[in-house]
Amino acid sequence: MHFIKEKDKKAYLLFLKGLLKGKAYVAFSYMTGILPIAKYSSGSELNMFIEFTMASSPAFSNYFGFTETETDELYARYLKICSTPSITRNGLKIWYDGYQTATGQKIYNPRSVVLALKFNNLESYWTSSGPFDEISYYINKNIADVREDLVLMVSGEAVTANVQEYAAVSMDLNTRDEIFSAMVVYGFLSHYKGKVSIPNKELMDKFRNMLEKEPSLGYVYKLAKKSEQMLGATIAGDTKTMQEILEYAHDTEIPLLSYNSEIELTALVNLIYLSARDTYRIEREDKAGRGYVDFIFYPETDKTADCIILELKINSTPAEAIRQIKERKYALRFKGRIGKESEYSGRILAVGISYNKDSKKHKCMIEIL
């Protein structure tokens, strides 16, 4: 908050020191918040505190959010109380899970879980309660160093970062690690074993919107803007336009397009299908049929929409990708179980995308299953 001056901060610390430090009437003091206790000298005025954080302290880690067991209990109460429940247990996991404690325990955003069950609706609650524009502020501090990492994280990958939890007490963030440290402290990213990631759909949607609306991201922004056209071409079976968009992406010469592995091609596909997240739940490496498929697009807002199964190949052909989709019966994800009709009534599209490292060309193929 820019209206709070340095002298105001010092005065408040001195007030807390006079209130708490060395006082006979104070047996125990408990303070909670998202930021570390501020320091303004080499010896903190409040150096009697011990700090426990979600990212680095195993002690009390299960108190930083709702555990799986606690969320199960709340969901069971919700089913008993709500006359027309519209939330699934898996929906809570997709939207609000994904944070990890120092011990690796998964925890849920407590505010969002409570409000979702209270109002019988899955949407973004926590992120609408604060200045989410700070994400853009942090990223704009060093666009060049963080944009490829953002693309990978939006693709579902975790990226290496040296998280320093004190960084967020200052708005003067210059390095990549300082920017990601601030985002971890504020809860925008999850941190575990030296890597940061986007924890859940609640935050993934916010990052996606930022990629589509932040021109300072340069080529990442331009490719994200192509995503609506890419989805439309896929549904229309327009492989020519799909290949043109992929070639346009290649011509931007972004570092991701070295294609040293399928992870990089996967990140690009995520970027050029970004707008599909408005109507689809996109899952990667989902267990389907007899194996794992690269992408499955589950219709969310309209169950009559086309279902999409997408397989990637490097130095192969899109026909080989389609063959794999058929042989491994990936389409079973959209079929009804025995005695239960499928909730999806649209076409099932098998989409194969390949990249040849020698010719530097992409090819696409679509088949209705």
C-alpha positions in Angstrom: 0.0 0.0 0.0 1.8 3.1 -1.3 0.1 5.5 1.2 1.8 3.8 4.1 5.2 5.4 4.5 8.3 3.9 6.0 8.0 5.9 9.2 4.5 4.5 9.6 5.8 0.9 9.4 8.5 1.6 11.9 6.0 3.2 14.3 3.7 0.2 14.1 6.6 -2.2 14.8 7.5 -0.1 17.8 3.9 -0.3 19.0 3.9 -4.1 18.7 7.3 -4.2 20.5 6.0 -2.1 23.4 2.8 -4.2 23.6 4.3 -7.7 23.4 8.1 -7.9 23.9 9.3 -8.9 27.4 5.9 -8.1 29.0 5.0 -10.2 32.1 1.3 -10.2 31.1 2.1 -11.9 27.7 2.4 -15.7 28.0 1.8 -16.4 24.3 1.1 -14.3 21.2 -0.3 -15.8 17.9 -0.2 -13.7 14.7 -1.3 -14.9 11.3 -1.1 -13.5 7.8 0.4 -14.1 4.4 3.6 -12.0 4.8 6.6 -12.6 7.0 7.1 -10.2 10.0 8.7 -7.0 8.7 12.2 -6.0 9.7 13.7 -2.6 9.5 17.1 -3.2 11.2 19.6 -5.9 11.4 18.0 -7.1 14.6 14.2 -7.2 14.2 12.2 -5.3 16.8 10.0 -8.5 16.9 12.7 -11.1 16.9 11.0 -13.2 19.6 8.6 -14.6 17.0 9.1 -18.0 15.2 7.7 -18.0 11.7 5.9 -21.1 10.3 5.1 -21.1 6.6 3.3 -23.5 4.3 6.2 -23.7 1.9 9.1 -24.4 4.3 7.8 -25.4 7.7 6.6 -29.0 8.3 5.2 -28.0 11.8 1.5 -27.1 11.7 1.5 -27.6 7.9 -2.0 -29.2 8.0 -3.5 -25.9 9.4 -2.7 -23.8 6.3 -5.8 -25.1 4.5 -8.3 -27.9 4.4 -6.9 -31.4 4.1 -8.5 -34.2 2.0 -10.2 -35.6 5.1 -11.6 -32.3 6.2 -12.9 -31.5 2.7 -14.5 -35.0 2.6 -16.3 -34.2 5.9 -17.5 -30.8 4.7 -18.7 -32.3 1.4 -20.7 -35.0 3.3 -22.4 -32.3 5.3 -23.2 -30.4 2.1 -24.9 -33.4 0.6 -27.1 -33.9 3.7 -28.1 -30.2 3.9 -28.4 -29.1 0.3 -31.7 -30.2 -1.4 -30.3 -29.8 -4.9 -26.5 -30.4 -4.8 -24.8 -29.3 -8.0 -21.2 -29.7 -6.9 -19.2 -33.0 -7.2 -16.4 -34.0 -4.9 -14.1 -34.1 -7.9 -15.2 -30.6 -8.8 -13.9 -29.3 -5.4 -10.6 -31.0 -6.1 -10.2 -29.5 -9.6 -11.1 -26.0 -8.5 -9.5 -25.6 -5.1 -6.9 -28.3 -4.4 -3.3 -28.2 -5.5 -1.4 -26.4 -2.8 1.3 -28.4 -1.0 2.8 -28.2 2.4 6.5 -28.7 3.1 5.7 -32.3 3.8 4.0 -32.8 0.4 0.5 -32.9 1.9 -2.2 -31.6 -0.5 -4.4 -28.9 0.9 -7.4 -27.0 -0.4 -8.2 -23.2 -0.4 -10.4 -23.0 2.7 -12.3 -19.8 1.8 -13.2 -21.1 -1.6 -14.3 -24.5 -0.5 -16.6 -23.0 2.2 -18.2 -20.5 -0.2 -18.6 -23.0 -3.0 -20.5 -25.4 -0.7 -22.4 -22.5 0.9 -23.6 -21.1 -2.4 -23.8 -24.5 -4.2 -21.6 -23.2 -7.1 -18.1 -23.7 -8.3 -16.5 -20.4 -9.2 -13.5 -18.2 -8.3 -14.1 -16.9 -4.7 -10.6 -16.4 -3.2 -9.2 -14.7 -6.3 -12.0 -12.2 -6.5 -11.4 -11.1 -2.9 -8.1 -9.3 -3.5 -6.1 -7.3 -6.0 -5.4 -10.0 -8.5 -3.9 -7.4 -10.8 -0.8 -7.9 -8.7 -0.1 -11.0 -10.9 0.4 -8.7 -13.9 2.4 -6.3 -11.8 4.9 -8.9 -10.7 5.2 -10.4 -14.2 5.7 -7.0 -15.8 8.7 -6.5 -13.6 10.7 -9.0 -15.7 8.7 -10.2 -18.7 11.6 -11.6 -20.6 12.6 -14.0 -17.7 9.2 -15.3 -16.8 7.0 -15.6 -19.9 8.3 -19.0 -21.1 7.9 -20.3 -17.5 4.3 -19.0 -17.6 3.5 -20.9 -20.7 4.9 -24.1 -19.2 2.9 -23.6 -16.0 -0.3 -22.9 -17.9 0.5 -26.2 -19.6 0.4 -27.9 -16.2 4.2 -28.1 -15.8 6.1 -27.2 -12.6 9.2 -25.0 -13.1 12.3 -24.7 -11.0 12.5 -21.7 -8.7 14.6 -20.6 -5.7 11.8 -19.4 -3.5 12.8 -16.8 -0.9 9.8 -16.1 1.3 10.9 -12.7 2.4 10.8 -11.3 -1.1 7.1 -10.4 -1.0 7.6 -7.8 1.8 8.9 -5.5 -0.9 7.3 -4.4 -4.2 10.8 -3.9 -5.6 11.0 -7.3 -7.4 13.5 -7.6 -10.2 14.7 -11.2 -10.6 12.7 -14.2 -11.8 13.1 -15.9 -8.4 11.9 -12.8 -6.5 8.8 -12.5 -8.7 7.9 -16.2 -8.2 8.7 -16.0 -4.4 6.2 -13.1 -4.1 3.6 -15.1 -6.0 4.1 -18.1 -3.7 3.7 -16.0 -0.6 0.5 -14.4 -1.9 -0.9 -17.9 -2.9 -0.8 -17.4 -6.6 1.5 -20.3 -7.1 2.1 -23.6 -5.2 5.7 -24.5 -4.2 7.2 -27.9 -3.5 10.7 -29.4 -3.7 12.2 -26.4 -5.5 9.5 -26.1 -8.1 6.5 -23.8 -8.5 3.2 -24.4 -10.3 -0.3 -23.2 -10.8 -2.3 -25.1 -8.2 -5.8 -25.4 -9.5 -8.5 -24.2 -11.9 -9.4 -21.2 -9.8 -6.0 -19.8 -10.4 -5.4 -21.4 -13.8 -8.4 -19.4 -15.2 -6.8 -16.1 -13.9 -3.5 -16.9 -15.5 -5.2 -17.8 -18.7 -7.1 -14.5 -18.8 -3.9 -12.7 -18.2 -2.1 -14.4 -21.1 -4.9 -13.3 -23.4 -5.1 -9.7 -22.1 -1.5 -8.7 -21.4 0.1 -7.3 -24.6 3.4 -6.8 -22.8 3.8 -10.6 -23.0 4.6 -10.1 -26.7 4.5 -13.3 -28.7 2.9 -15.3 -25.9 0.0 -12.8 -26.0 -0.2 -13.0 -29.8 -0.4 -16.8 -29.8 -2.9 -16.8 -27.0 -5.1 -14.6 -29.1 -5.0 -17.2 -31.9 -6.5 -19.8 -29.6 -10.1 -19.1 -30.4 -9.4 -19.5 -34.1 -7.6 -22.7 -33.5 -10.5 -24.3 -31.6 -12.9 -23.2 -34.3 -10.8 -24.7 -37.0 -10.5 -28.0 -35.1 -14.2 -28.3 -34.6 -14.8 -27.5 -38.3 -12.2 -30.0 -39.4 -10.1 -27.2 -41.0 -6.7 -28.8 -40.8 -5.3 -26.2 -43.2 -6.0 -23.3 -40.8 -4.7 -25.4 -37.9 -1.4 -26.0 -39.7 -1.2 -22.3 -40.6 -1.6 -21.3 -37.0 1.1 -23.8 -35.9 3.4 -22.4 -38.6 2.7 -18.9 -37.4 3.7 -20.1 -33.9 6.9 -21.6 -35.3 7.8 -18.4 -37.1 7.7 -16.4 -33.8 10.9 -18.3 -33.0 10.0 -18.6 -29.3 12.5 -20.7 -27.2 9.8 -23.3 -26.6 9.9 -24.2 -30.3 13.2 -25.9 -30.1 11.0 -29.0 -29.6 13.7 -31.0 -27.8 10.9 -33.0 -26.2 7.1 -33.4 -26.4 6.8 -31.2 -23.3 7.7 -28.2 -25.4 5.2 -29.2 -28.1 2.7 -29.8 -25.3 3.2 -26.3 -24.0 2.7 -24.8 -27.4 -0.5 -26.8 -27.9 -1.8 -25.6 -24.5 -1.1 -22.0 -25.6 -2.9 -22.2 -29.0 -5.9 -23.9 -27.4 -6.1 -21.5 -24.5 -9.6 -20.2 -25.2 -10.9 -23.8 -25.2 -10.8 -23.6 -21.4 -13.9 -21.4 -21.5 -16.0 -24.4 -22.5 -13.8 -27.4 -21.9 -12.0 -29.1 -19.0 -8.7 -30.0 -20.5 -6.7 -32.8 -18.9 -3.2 -34.0 -19.9 -1.9 -37.5 -19.8 -5.3 -38.7 -18.6 -5.8 -42.4 -18.1 -8.1 -43.4 -21.0 -8.8 -46.8 -22.5 -5.6 -48.8 -22.6 -3.1 -46.0 -22.1 -2.4 -42.4 -21.4 -3.5 -39.7 -23.9 -1.8 -36.4 -24.4 -4.9 -34.2 -24.1 -8.6 -34.8 -23.5 -11.1 -32.0 -23.9 -14.2 -32.6 -21.7 -17.2 -30.4 -22.6 -18.2 -28.5 -19.4 -20.7 -25.8 -20.2 -22.4 -27.7 -23.0 -22.5 -31.5 -22.9 -23.7 -31.6 -26.6 -20.4 -30.0 -27.7 -17.8 -32.0 -29.6 -15.5 -34.1 -27.4 -11.8 -33.9 -28.4 -9.0 -36.4 -28.0 -5.6 -34.9 -29.1 -2.4 -36.8 -29.5 1.0 -35.3 -30.3 3.9 -36.9 -32.3 7.4 -35.7 -33.1 9.1 -37.1 -36.2 6.1 -39.2 -37.0 2.7 -38.6 -38.7 -0.7 -37.4 -37.5 -2.1 -40.6 -39.0 0.1 -42.5 -36.5 -1.4 -40.4 -33.7 -5.0 -41.2 -34.9 -4.1 -44.9 -35.1 -2.9 -44.8 -31.5 -6.1 -43.1 -30.3 -8.1 -45.9 -31.9 -6.0 -48.8 -30.9 -5.8 -47.7 -27.3 -9.5 -47.0 -27.1 -9.1 -43.5 -25.7 -12.7 -42.7 -26.7 -14.0 -44.8 -23.9 -13.6 -41.7 -21.7 -16.7 -40.4 -23.4 -18.7 -43.6 -23.4 -21.3 -44.4 -20.8 -20.5 -47.1 -18.2 -22.4 -50.3 -18.1 -26.0 -49.5 -17.2 -25.4 -45.8 -17.3 -25.8 -43.5 -20.3 -22.9 -41.1 -21.2 -23.4 -37.5 -20.2 -21.8 -36.4 -23.5 -23.8 -36.4 -26.7 -21.6 -34.6 -29.2 -19.2 -36.0 -31.7 -15.9 -37.5 -30.6 -13.0 -36.0 -32.6 -9.6 -37.7 -32.8 -7.0 -35.0 -33.5 -3.4 -35.9 -34.5 -0.7 -33.2 -34.6 2.9 -33.9 -35.7 6.1 -32.0 -36.0 9.0 -33.0 -38.2 12.4 -31.8 -37.0 14.0 -32.1 -40.4 11.4 -30.3 -42.5 10.4 -28.0 -39.6 6.7 -28.5 -40.5 3.6 -29.4 -38.6 0.8 -31.6 -39.9 -2.7 -32.1 -38.6 -5.4 -34.8 -39.1 -8.9 -35.0 -37.7 -11.2 -38.1 -37.7 -14.6 -38.6 -36.2 -14.7 -41.7 -34.0 
